[in-house]
Amino acid sequence: MHFFWNILTTMNKKNREGIVYSTNPDFVFEPDSSLQDVTLPPQQQVLYVWLDSKARKGKTVTLIKGFRGSTGDLERLATELKKYCGTGGSVKEVEIIIQGNFREKILTYLSDKGYKVKKAGG
């Protein structure tokens, strides 16, 4: 049990989805990374665009969530959005953070690229 608990505490919740319990003392979790490497085409993606200022010292940022694909493709999309908006930003886990309130501009850009886009949050 101690071995299993160590694995669970060192793993991110999203990475251990589907694991319930193992009685095997030699159990080692091997995530299926092949599913994350496949980037869906824009027509099959639903992206949510949020405005957020919580825990950011009152500064507004635009968040893009819901991208399904490889980290490289997520980084490329973030770079395109930063250039299009003329501002900075970053990628944290599976969301793109763009500095400033660019929700309408990003909604237009992403829908022109073929993504299904929805407004969400504040």
Summary of the structure (lengths in Angstrom):
residues: 122
radius of gyration: 17.8
end to end distance: 43.1
largest distance: 53.2
contacts: 281
relative contact order: 0.18
helix: 37%
strand: 20%
